[in-house]
Amino acid sequence: MEKLELPHNKKRLLLHSCCAPCSGDIMLQLKESQINYTVYFYNPNIHPKKEYLLRKEENMKFADKNNISFVDADYDPANWFNLTKGMEWEPERGIRCSKCFDMRFLNTAQYAHINGFDIFSSTLGISRWKDFNQINVSGAYAASKFEDLSYWSFNWRKNNGSQRMLEVSKKEQFYQQEYCGCVYSLRDTNIWRHQNNRPSIKIGKKYYNFLDKKTTKN
């Protein structure tokens, strides 16, 4: 595993995290690379609240286990629903996702600016279900709103990052999400399941284990 270094002589990283499975290996890499960083959990898109709490509390527990600083940001789904109004039937990776990334990253960037971080990044890009370029565009946009703040567009998938993500998830037996997180992805996933004679998603029932070969959506 290569040692990571922050770009452009940056000193303090704020890492937006979407969940423990996507962030687990990244958090360990940053810690082993002795990078000064804090995890920031801000994901008002996650629905329902039961699912939100499962993802947040697991991420917090993993951070505490590894002595990593963790910020639990506000859960404001009403603002998220207002932002995405009229986009209810947009496809995944479409404009609704861009608006969602913008909201989460602008909040992250503002926290970074206020609290002395000079760079931020996100674990969202490690998921193969996400458009890496779409995420980076939103990250750069949010960073541009604050002087002396940068977005680190590091490709967490490279050097078998996605495989290591799964290995950590299985080792820790993380909760295995079966949809991206928002109410519309839950709806669309269940529509697909019904069309293919598969049961509806059951929140809080599935966890990674050493035999699992499926990937997470987040």
Secondary structure, DSSP 8 states (H G I E B T S, - for coil): ------GGG---EEEEES-HHHHHHHHHHHHHTT--EEEEE--TT--SHHHHHHHHHHHHHHHHHTT--EEE----HHHHHHHTTT-TT--TTSHHHHHHHHHHHHHHHHHHHHTT-SEEEEGGGG-TTS-HHHHHHHHHHHHTTSTT-EE----TTTTTHHHHHHHHHHHHT-B--SS-SSHHHHHHHHHHHHHTT-----TT--B--TT-------
